[in-house]
Amino acid sequence: MKKILLICIVILIVVTNLSAKEKKKEGIENFKNLGVGIVIGDPLGISVKFMESSNIAYAGVFGVFSGVKFYIHTDYLWLNYEAFSNLNRPEGIMILYYGPGVLMRVTSDDKFIIGGRGTVGTEYLLLKAPFGIFLEVSPAFLVTPEMKLSFFGGLGARFYF
């Protein structure tokens, strides 16, 4: 169990430390590449988002909460700035994001759960402050201990450094 936890943490660190490309989307040039915050829902935990470019990001959550000893997921996300362009204002822009990912969860009764997930969400970036609020839904296909479809989702916020 400790080896699996260590491997997942190393993967998350490597993903968040990849070299960044310059952002080209107007309005987000003041945003740094790394966002860290919280997400409330299922999962509940620490949220990390790494903006590789203006159109690609990596996101993940690490959590330990009631009924769960350990939870981690990582997603590869495409960012769409045009989907909600009618909601964009000088103070902020709304982004649609979507993409595939993987998850791992260890429950309090030592059940080891892994699966693939697809995430769809939206994030509102406040342009005058390096801050974003997001809402996402993620259907997942769990493969252990039994194959089944499940749904995850959460509301969260991140500060960008």
Secondary structure as UniProt FT lines:
FT   HELIX           2..16
FT   TURN            26..27
FT   TURN            29..30
FT   STRAND          34..42
FT   STRAND          45..51
FT   STRAND          56..65
FT   TURN            66..67
FT   STRAND          68..80
FT   TURN            83..84
FT   HELIX           85..87
FT   TURN            90..91
FT   STRAND          92..107
FT   TURN            108..109
FT   STRAND          112..126
FT   TURN            127..130
FT   STRAND          131..144
FT   STRAND          148..160
//
